[in-house]
Structures are given as C-alpha cells and as structure tokens.
Amino acid sequence: PYLVITSWPDIEGARHQAQNWLQKKLVASVNILPQMDSIYIWKGELRHGKEHKMFVKTCADRIDALQQEIKAAHPYAVAEILQFKIDSGDPEYLDWITQSTR
C-alpha cells in the first residue's frame, strides 16, 4: 500500500477528482483537508495561495496510473505528487486498501 499526497486549489475539483479515482478503482480512499495557506517560490517569485491537501490511499500496482491521472487533470503546471510506501499499519486496513483497488 501507498500514501500519495497532493494538493488541489478548490474543494469542488478535489471532490470531483477523488470520486473519479474511486470509480476507476485507482484509490481506496481520499481525505481532503480544509483549505490552507500555501507559500512557495515559483519561477523565482514568492507566491501564496489557498489549497486543499489530499491524502490518497492506494496500492503499488495503481501508483503509475494514479500519477498520470493527477498530472492530466491538475490545473497547476507542476502538480504536487508525493508517494510514500506504507511499511506498517493495521493489517486489516492495509488489506482493505489492496482489495478496494482491485
């Protein structure tokens, strides 16, 4: 299982993408956090904006397809896509992630 972290600028878009990924069985679940402030450097300029952080649970054989889906749909030129392999956790929950993406 994997945890993928991404951000989306609007709640409607984040919800739409989460539902799309779920319907395609690319993910087991998505947590969308409340709007937050993001401060970053982009092309040499200090910028800030509002975003929703998304915590996405999936499995290894769906990672590449999920990444392509995020890149294709994301409104940013470079989407945040961070992938973390889950090495431990409740075995039943981790099995649920795998089963939900089949």
CNS distance restraints for C-alpha pairs under 8 A (distance, minus, plus):
assign (resid   1 and name CA) (resid  57 and name CA) 7.22 0.50 0.50
assign (resid   1 and name CA) (resid  58 and name CA) 5.75 0.50 0.50
assign (resid   1 and name CA) (resid  59 and name CA) 4.13 0.50 0.50
assign (resid   1 and name CA) (resid  60 and name CA) 5.98 0.50 0.50
assign (resid   1 and name CA) (resid  85 and name CA) 6.24 0.50 0.50
assign (resid   1 and name CA) (resid  86 and name CA) 5.52 0.50 0.50
assign (resid   1 and name CA) (resid  87 and name CA) 7.95 0.50 0.50
assign (resid   1 and name CA) (resid  94 and name CA) 6.46 0.50 0.50
assign (resid   1 and name CA) (resid  97 and name CA) 6.70 0.50 0.50
assign (resid   1 and name CA) (resid  98 and name CA) 6.70 0.50 0.50
assign (resid   2 and name CA) (resid  57 and name CA) 5.85 0.50 0.50
assign (resid   2 and name CA) (resid  58 and name CA) 5.26 0.50 0.50
assign (resid   2 and name CA) (resid  59 and name CA) 5.34 0.50 0.50
assign (resid   2 and name CA) (resid  60 and name CA) 6.48 0.50 0.50
assign (resid   2 and name CA) (resid  63 and name CA) 7.86 0.50 0.50
assign (resid   2 and name CA) (resid  83 and name CA) 6.67 0.50 0.50
assign (resid   2 and name CA) (resid  84 and name CA) 5.52 0.50 0.50
assign (resid   2 and name CA) (resid  85 and name CA) 4.50 0.50 0.50
assign (resid   2 and name CA) (resid  86 and name CA) 5.23 0.50 0.50
assign (resid   3 and name CA) (resid  55 and name CA) 6.73 0.50 0.50
assign (resid   3 and name CA) (resid  56 and name CA) 5.62 0.50 0.50
assign (resid   3 and name CA) (resid  57 and name CA) 4.84 0.50 0.50
assign (resid   3 and name CA) (resid  58 and name CA) 6.50 0.50 0.50
assign (resid   3 and name CA) (resid  83 and name CA) 5.89 0.50 0.50
assign (resid   3 and name CA) (resid  84 and name CA) 5.13 0.50 0.50
assign (resid   3 and name CA) (resid  85 and name CA) 6.43 0.50 0.50
assign (resid   3 and name CA) (resid  86 and name CA) 6.66 0.50 0.50
assign (resid   4 and name CA) (resid  55 and name CA) 5.99 0.50 0.50
assign (resid   4 and name CA) (resid  56 and name CA) 4.93 0.50 0.50
assign (resid   4 and name CA) (resid  57 and name CA) 6.36 0.50 0.50
assign (resid   4 and name CA) (resid  58 and name CA) 7.55 0.50 0.50
assign (resid   4 and name CA) (resid  81 and name CA) 6.67 0.50 0.50
assign (resid   4 and name CA) (resid  82 and name CA) 5.47 0.50 0.50
assign (resid   4 and name CA) (resid  83 and name CA) 4.51 0.50 0.50
assign (resid   4 and name CA) (resid  84 and name CA) 6.28 0.50 0.50
assign (resid   5 and name CA) (resid  53 and name CA) 7.18 0.50 0.50
assign (resid   5 and name CA) (resid  54 and name CA) 5.69 0.50 0.50
assign (resid   5 and name CA) (resid  55 and name CA) 4.91 0.50 0.50
assign (resid   5 and name CA) (resid  56 and name CA) 6.15 0.50 0.50
assign (resid   5 and name CA) (resid  80 and name CA) 7.33 0.50 0.50
assign (resid   5 and name CA) (resid  81 and name CA) 5.82 0.50 0.50
assign (resid   5 and name CA) (resid  82 and name CA) 5.08 0.50 0.50
assign (resid   5 and name CA) (resid  83 and name CA) 6.58 0.50 0.50
assign (resid   6 and name CA) (resid  53 and name CA) 6.03 0.50 0.50
assign (resid   6 and name CA) (resid  54 and name CA) 5.24 0.50 0.50
assign (resid   6 and name CA) (resid  55 and name CA) 6.86 0.50 0.50
assign (resid   6 and name CA) (resid  56 and name CA) 7.94 0.50 0.50
assign (resid   6 and name CA) (resid  79 and name CA) 7.29 0.50 0.50
assign (resid   6 and name CA) (resid  80 and name CA) 4.98 0.50 0.50
assign (resid   6 and name CA) (resid  81 and name CA) 5.04 0.50 0.50
assign (resid   6 and name CA) (resid  82 and name CA) 6.64 0.50 0.50
assign (resid   7 and name CA) (resid  51 and name CA) 6.14 0.50 0.50
assign (resid   7 and name CA) (resid  52 and name CA) 5.44 0.50 0.50
assign (resid   7 and name CA) (resid  53 and name CA) 4.43 0.50 0.50
assign (resid   7 and name CA) (resid  54 and name CA) 5.59 0.50 0.50
assign (resid   7 and name CA) (resid  79 and name CA) 7.60 0.50 0.50
assign (resid   7 and name CA) (resid  80 and name CA) 6.22 0.50 0.50
assign (resid   8 and name CA) (resid  13 and name CA) 6.97 0.50 0.50
assign (resid   8 and name CA) (resid  14 and name CA) 5.65 0.50 0.50
assign (resid   8 and name CA) (resid  51 and name CA) 5.48 0.50 0.50
assign (resid   8 and name CA) (resid  52 and name CA) 5.23 0.50 0.50
assign (resid   8 and name CA) (resid  53 and name CA) 6.58 0.50 0.50
assign (resid   8 and name CA) (resid  54 and name CA) 7.37 0.50 0.50
assign (resid   8 and name CA) (resid  74 and name CA) 7.58 0.50 0.50
assign (resid   9 and name CA) (resid  13 and name CA) 7.57 0.50 0.50
assign (resid   9 and name CA) (resid  14 and name CA) 7.73 0.50 0.50
assign (resid   9 and name CA) (resid  50 and name CA) 6.17 0.50 0.50
assign (resid   9 and name CA) (resid  51 and name CA) 4.30 0.50 0.50
assign (resid   9 and name CA) (resid  52 and name CA) 6.10 0.50 0.50
assign (resid  10 and name CA) (resid  14 and name CA) 6.29 0.50 0.50
assign (resid  10 and name CA) (resid  51 and name CA) 6.45 0.50 0.50
assign (resid  10 and name CA) (resid  52 and name CA) 6.72 0.50 0.50
assign (resid  11 and name CA) (resid  15 and name CA) 6.07 0.50 0.50
assign (resid  11 and name CA) (resid  35 and name CA) 7.90 0.50 0.50
assign (resid  11 and name CA) (resid  52 and name CA) 6.70 0.50 0.50
assign (resid  12 and name CA) (resid  16 and name CA) 6.09 0.50 0.50
assign (resid  13 and name CA) (resid  17 and name CA) 6.11 0.50 0.50
assign (resid  14 and name CA) (resid  18 and name CA) 6.13 0.50 0.50
assign (resid  14 and name CA) (resid  32 and name CA) 7.26 0.50 0.50
assign (resid  14 and name CA) (resid  52 and name CA) 7.47 0.50 0.50
assign (resid  14 and name CA) (resid  54 and name CA) 7.68 0.50 0.50
assign (resid  15 and name CA) (resid  19 and name CA) 6.20 0.50 0.50
assign (resid  15 and name CA) (resid  32 and name CA) 7.76 0.50 0.50
assign (resid  16 and name CA) (resid  20 and name CA) 6.17 0.50 0.50
assign (resid  17 and name CA) (resid  21 and name CA) 6.10 0.50 0.50
assign (resid  18 and name CA) (resid  22 and name CA) 6.16 0.50 0.50
assign (resid  18 and name CA) (resid  29 and name CA) 7.88 0.50 0.50
assign (resid  18 and name CA) (resid  30 and name CA) 6.10 0.50 0.50
assign (resid  19 and name CA) (resid  23 and name CA) 6.10 0.50 0.50
assign (resid  20 and name CA) (resid  24 and name CA) 6.31 0.50 0.50
assign (resid  21 and name CA) (resid  25 and name CA) 6.15 0.50 0.50
assign (resid  21 and name CA) (resid  26 and name CA) 5.20 0.50 0.50
assign (resid  21 and name CA) (resid  27 and name CA) 5.90 0.50 0.50
assign (resid  21 and name CA) (resid  66 and name CA) 7.53 0.50 0.50
assign (resid  22 and name CA) (resid  26 and name CA) 6.05 0.50 0.50
assign (resid  22 and name CA) (resid  27 and name CA) 5.43 0.50 0.50
assign (resid  22 and name CA) (resid  28 and name CA) 6.56 0.50 0.50
assign (resid  22 and name CA) (resid  29 and name CA) 7.06 0.50 0.50
assign (resid  25 and name CA) (resid 100 and name CA) 6.81 0.50 0.50
assign (resid  25 and name CA) (resid 101 and name CA) 4.67 0.50 0.50
assign (resid  25 and name CA) (resid 102 and name CA) 6.55 0.50 0.50
assign (resid  26 and name CA) (resid  58 and name CA) 6.63 0.50 0.50
assign (resid  26 and name CA) (resid  62 and name CA) 5.58 0.50 0.50
assign (resid  26 and name CA) (resid  63 and name CA) 7.86 0.50 0.50
assign (resid  26 and name CA) (resid  65 and name CA) 7.29 0.50 0.50
assign (resid  26 and name CA) (resid  66 and name CA) 6.03 0.50 0.50
assign (resid  26 and name CA) (resid 101 and name CA) 5.69 0.50 0.50
assign (resid  27 and name CA) (resid  56 and name CA) 6.79 0.50 0.50
assign (resid  27 and name CA) (resid  57 and name CA) 5.74 0.50 0.50
assign (resid  27 and name CA) (resid  58 and name CA) 4.52 0.50 0.50
assign (resid  27 and name CA) (resid  59 and name CA) 7.49 0.50 0.50
assign (resid  27 and name CA) (resid  62 and name CA) 7.55 0.50 0.50
assign (resid  27 and name CA) (resid  66 and name CA) 7.87 0.50 0.50
assign (resid  27 and name CA) (resid  97 and name CA) 7.65 0.50 0.50
assign (resid  27 and name CA) (resid 100 and name CA) 7.24 0.50 0.50
assign (resid  27 and name CA) (resid 101 and name CA) 5.69 0.50 0.50
assign (resid  28 and name CA) (resid  56 and name CA) 7.72 0.50 0.50
assign (resid  28 and name CA) (resid  57 and name CA) 5.60 0.50 0.50
assign (resid  28 and name CA) (resid  58 and name CA) 5.65 0.50 0.50
assign (resid  28 and name CA) (resid  96 and name CA) 7.70 0.50 0.50
assign (resid  28 and name CA) (resid  97 and name CA) 5.17 0.50 0.50
assign (resid  28 and name CA) (resid  98 and name CA) 7.62 0.50 0.50
assign (resid  28 and name CA) (resid 100 and name CA) 5.11 0.50 0.50
assign (resid  28 and name CA) (resid 101 and name CA) 5.82 0.50 0.50
assign (resid  29 and name CA) (resid  56 and name CA) 6.02 0.50 0.50
assign (resid  29 and name CA) (resid  57 and name CA) 5.50 0.50 0.50
assign (resid  29 and name CA) (resid  58 and name CA) 7.58 0.50 0.50
assign (resid  29 and name CA) (resid  97 and name CA) 7.92 0.50 0.50
assign (resid  30 and name CA) (resid  54 and name CA) 6.53 0.50 0.50
assign (resid  30 and name CA) (resid  55 and name CA) 5.59 0.50 0.50
assign (resid  30 and name CA) (resid  56 and name CA) 4.52 0.50 0.50
assign (resid  30 and name CA) (resid  57 and name CA) 6.46 0.50 0.50
assign (resid  31 and name CA) (resid  54 and name CA) 5.57 0.50 0.50
assign (resid  31 and name CA) (resid  55 and name CA) 5.04 0.50 0.50
assign (resid  31 and name CA) (resid  56 and name CA) 6.53 0.50 0.50
assign (resid  32 and name CA) (resid  52 and name CA) 6.38 0.50 0.50
assign (resid  32 and name CA) (resid  53 and name CA) 5.91 0.50 0.50
assign (resid  32 and name CA) (resid  54 and name CA) 4.63 0.50 0.50
assign (resid  32 and name CA) (resid  55 and name CA) 6.60 0.50 0.50
assign (resid  33 and name CA) (resid  52 and name CA) 5.62 0.50 0.50
assign (resid  33 and name CA) (resid  53 and name CA) 5.36 0.50 0.50
assign (resid  33 and name CA) (resid  54 and name CA) 6.38 0.50 0.50
assign (resid  34 and name CA) (resid  52 and name CA) 5.86 0.50 0.50
assign (resid  34 and name CA) (resid  53 and name CA) 7.55 0.50 0.50
assign (resid  35 and name CA) (resid  50 and name CA) 6.24 0.50 0.50
assign (resid  35 and name CA) (resid  51 and name CA) 5.38 0.50 0.50
assign (resid  35 and name CA) (resid  52 and name CA) 4.78 0.50 0.50
assign (resid  35 and name CA) (resid  53 and name CA) 7.63 0.50 0.50
assign (resid  36 and name CA) (resid  50 and name CA) 5.55 0.50 0.50
assign (resid  36 and name CA) (resid  51 and name CA) 5.49 0.50 0.50
assign (resid  36 and name CA) (resid  52 and name CA) 6.22 0.50 0.50
assign (resid  36 and name CA) (resid  53 and name CA) 7.84 0.50 0.50
assign (resid  37 and name CA) (resid  48 and name CA) 6.96 0.50 0.50
assign (resid  37 and name CA) (resid  49 and name CA) 5.82 0.50 0.50
assign (resid  37 and name CA) (resid  50 and name CA) 4.84 0.50 0.50
assign (resid  37 and name CA) (resid  51 and name CA) 6.51 0.50 0.50
assign (resid  38 and name CA) (resid  48 and name CA) 5.38 0.50 0.50
assign (resid  38 and name CA) (resid  49 and name CA) 5.30 0.50 0.50
assign (resid  38 and name CA) (resid  50 and name CA) 6.02 0.50 0.50
assign (resid  38 and name CA) (resid  51 and name CA) 6.75 0.50 0.50
assign (resid  39 and name CA) (resid  46 and name CA) 7.31 0.50 0.50
assign (resid  39 and name CA) (resid  47 and name CA) 5.76 0.50 0.50
assign (resid  39 and name CA) (resid  48 and name CA) 4.32 0.50 0.50
assign (resid  39 and name CA) (resid  49 and name CA) 6.72 0.50 0.50
assign (resid  40 and name CA) (resid  46 and name CA) 5.88 0.50 0.50
assign (resid  40 and name CA) (resid  47 and name CA) 5.42 0.50 0.50
assign (resid  40 and name CA) (resid  48 and name CA) 6.28 0.50 0.50
assign (resid  41 and name CA) (resid  45 and name CA) 5.31 0.50 0.50
assign (resid  41 and name CA) (resid  46 and name CA) 4.58 0.50 0.50
assign (resid  41 and name CA) (resid  47 and name CA) 5.88 0.50 0.50
assign (resid  42 and name CA) (resid  46 and name CA) 6.56 0.50 0.50
assign (resid  42 and name CA) (resid  47 and name CA) 6.72 0.50 0.50
assign (resid  57 and name CA) (resid  97 and name CA) 6.78 0.50 0.50
assign (resid  58 and name CA) (resid  62 and name CA) 6.59 0.50 0.50
assign (resid  58 and name CA) (resid  63 and name CA) 7.02 0.50 0.50
assign (resid  58 and name CA) (resid  97 and name CA) 6.10 0.50 0.50
assign (resid  58 and name CA) (resid  98 and name CA) 7.12 0.50 0.50
assign (resid  58 and name CA) (resid 101 and name CA) 6.82 0.50 0.50
assign (resid  59 and name CA) (resid  63 and name CA) 6.53 0.50 0.50
assign (resid  59 and name CA) (resid  97 and name CA) 6.77 0.50 0.50
assign (resid  59 and name CA) (resid  98 and name CA) 5.78 0.50 0.50
assign (resid  59 and name CA) (resid 101 and name CA) 7.04 0.50 0.50
assign (resid  62 and name CA) (resid  66 and name CA) 6.02 0.50 0.50
assign (resid  62 and name CA) (resid 101 and name CA) 7.56 0.50 0.50
assign (resid  63 and name CA) (resid  67 and name CA) 6.11 0.50 0.50
assign (resid  64 and name CA) (resid  68 and name CA) 6.30 0.50 0.50
assign (resid  65 and name CA) (resid  69 and name CA) 6.22 0.50 0.50
assign (resid  66 and name CA) (resid  70 and name CA) 6.18 0.50 0.50
assign (resid  67 and name CA) (resid  71 and name CA) 6.22 0.50 0.50
assign (resid  67 and name CA) (resid  81 and name CA) 7.19 0.50 0.50
assign (resid  68 and name CA) (resid  72 and name CA) 6.03 0.50 0.50
assign (resid  69 and name CA) (resid  73 and name CA) 6.17 0.50 0.50
assign (resid  70 and name CA) (resid  74 and name CA) 5.67 0.50 0.50
assign (resid  70 and name CA) (resid  79 and name CA) 7.47 0.50 0.50
assign (resid  70 and name CA) (resid  81 and name CA) 7.98 0.50 0.50
assign (resid  71 and name CA) (resid  78 and name CA) 7.77 0.50 0.50
assign (resid  71 and name CA) (resid  79 and name CA) 6.34 0.50 0.50
assign (resid  74 and name CA) (resid  79 and name CA) 6.41 0.50 0.50
assign (resid  75 and name CA) (resid  79 and name CA) 7.92 0.50 0.50
assign (resid  89 and name CA) (resid  93 and name CA) 7.44 0.50 0.50
assign (resid  89 and name CA) (resid  94 and name CA) 6.73 0.50 0.50
assign (resid  90 and name CA) (resid  94 and name CA) 6.23 0.50 0.50
assign (resid  91 and name CA) (resid  95 and name CA) 6.02 0.50 0.50
assign (resid  92 and name CA) (resid  96 and name CA) 6.13 0.50 0.50
assign (resid  93 and name CA) (resid  97 and name CA) 6.42 0.50 0.50
assign (resid  94 and name CA) (resid  98 and name CA) 6.60 0.50 0.50
assign (resid  95 and name CA) (resid  99 and name CA) 6.12 0.50 0.50
assign (resid  96 and name CA) (resid 100 and name CA) 5.88 0.50 0.50
assign (resid  97 and name CA) (resid 101 and name CA) 6.53 0.50 0.50
assign (resid  98 and name CA) (resid 102 and name CA) 6.82 0.50 0.50
